[in-house]
């Protein structure tokens, strides 16, 4: 039997140490959920509000996993190829014309990690052209540079080929088939939300409004960030991931394609990357030491993470609002590794009994 006592104690210690105001966690494997709990506060300023089990979190860059699956569905339907270049979709300058979909999905495009696009262009429709005219950091394919800007472009390409906005594609192709009832871009205010930072432009705390500034500039709908979800829905999403594209008999992504997506396609780089997934390659990353080499997942700037152990099928979803009241807090980085080490150890102990 899986014993979550030590995990529960560690998260409560995280609250006490002010690593985050609130957290929700789900732990499970291919057969189902083993543990779920919610802790702490969804908001501490301007006044305290308790975190509830159905509280929605800004999942930040976990959005990129959903964008990746939309791209994979387009590949599955022969509407997109990994070898397709940016020049097929945009009026791309010569230095970027050979960047491929695989480069975007493995973060090897050479496009910069981030830029304050929201302060540098007049309107959202100018965003892709601005990114395409930025100077490359390195030759495409040479190095992994995690790029939110690259995923903004990927989202735009998905919209072109899917014939709809990325939020509607996510709803039709992912949220509805997986029965993710809370997951949404720009969610309605009928939900409770985990607050993030203070927005000086509106003189309000961000609550149900996307934290990422570029995604906010893009009306909350972007390939790099924007999705909100509760722990129940993210646990269902993780269940699909650990079952390699299938949930309750529904095929979201064909198994063969999914298995290609979680391979380490950047063995020449220190950082392992699949098609949208971070892949453990031996270096110390957010899933710690005890997850197997080849495990796959992702993290989000707001304090979210989702990891699946490639050997055991164990998944761990952690949702926090560590950026509330401020992003000037990196204590979640060692905490996250400790948590995953503990989860993996407890899981192995439970299956050995």
FENMOLIN-V328020 format. One record per pair of residues at least 24 apart in sequence whose ideal C-beta (glycine too) atoms are under 7 Angstrom apart, sorted by the first residue. I is the first residue (numbers start at 1). GAP is how many residues later the second one is. If there is no record, write none. Layout:
i=<I/I>
gap=<GAP/GAP>
This chain:
i=<1/2/2/2/2/2/3/3/4/6/6/7/7/7/8/10/10/10/11/12/14/15/15/17/19/19/19/19/20/20/20/20/20/21/21/22/22/22/22/23/23/23/24/24/24/24/25/25/26/26/26/26/26/27/27/28/28/28/28/29/29/29/29/29/30/30/30/33/36/36/38/42/42/42/42/42/43/43/43/44/44/45/45/46/51/52/53/54/54/54/55/55/55/55/56/56/56/56/56/56/56/56/57/57/57/57/57/57/57/58/58/58/58/58/59/59/59/59/59/59/59/60/60/60/60/60/60/60/61/61/61/61/61/61/62/62/62/62/63/63/63/63/64/64/64/64/65/65/66/66/66/67/67/67/67/67/67/68/68/68/69/69/69/70/70/70/70/70/70/71/71/71/71/72/72/72/72/73/73/74/74/74/75/76/76/76/79/80/89/89/90/90/92/93/93/95/96/96/98/99/103/103/104/104/104/105/105/105/106/106/106/106/107/107/107/107/107/107/108/108/108/108/108/109/109/109/110/110/110/110/110/111/111/111/111/112/112/112/113/113/113/113/114/114/115/116/117/117/118/118/118/124/124/124/127/127/128/128/143/144/144/144/144/148/148/151/151/152/152/152/152/154/155/155/155/158/165/166/166/167/174/177/177/178/178/178/178/178/179/180/180/180/180/181/182/182/182/183/183/183/184/185/185/185/185/186/186/187/194/195/195/196/196/196/196/197/197/197/197/197/198/211/211/231/231/234/234/234/235/238/238/238/238/241/241/242/242/242/262/286/286/287/288/288/288/289/290/290/290/290/291/291/303/305/307/309/312/314/314/314/316/316>
gap=<349/32/33/344/345/348/343/347/31/336/340/335/336/339/29/328/329/332/28/27/321/24/25/314/303/312/313/316/283/300/301/302/312/300/303/29/172/298/299/295/296/297/27/31/207/295/292/293/205/208/209/212/291/289/316/207/210/211/287/213/283/284/285/286/212/213/283/202/195/199/193/150/151/152/153/279/152/164/281/280/281/160/280/159/143/140/178/128/138/176/137/138/139/175/126/131/135/136/137/172/173/174/137/171/172/245/247/262/264/138/152/153/170/244/168/169/170/175/241/245/260/151/152/165/240/241/242/244/163/164/237/238/239/240/236/238/242/244/161/162/163/164/87/160/212/234/211/233/104/108/161/84/87/88/91/99/156/37/207/208/105/183/184/88/92/96/99/100/103/30/34/83/87/181/185/189/203/100/180/84/87/88/182/177/178/181/82/81/68/71/38/42/40/39/40/41/36/40/42/41/37/38/46/49/50/49/170/171/159/160/167/169/37/38/39/40/43/166/32/33/35/36/158/31/38/41/26/27/28/29/30/25/36/38/39/25/35/37/32/33/34/35/34/35/34/97/97/100/95/96/99/93/94/95/25/91/25/28/126/122/125/127/129/66/76/72/73/62/70/71/72/69/67/68/69/65/56/55/57/54/78/73/75/58/59/62/69/74/57/49/53/56/57/52/47/48/51/44/46/50/44/35/36/41/42/34/35/41/127/126/129/106/125/127/128/126/127/128/129/130/127/91/112/86/88/72/83/85/82/68/70/77/79/67/74/66/71/73/34/50/51/53/49/52/53/52/50/51/54/55/49/53/29/31/33/35/35/29/30/33/24/27>
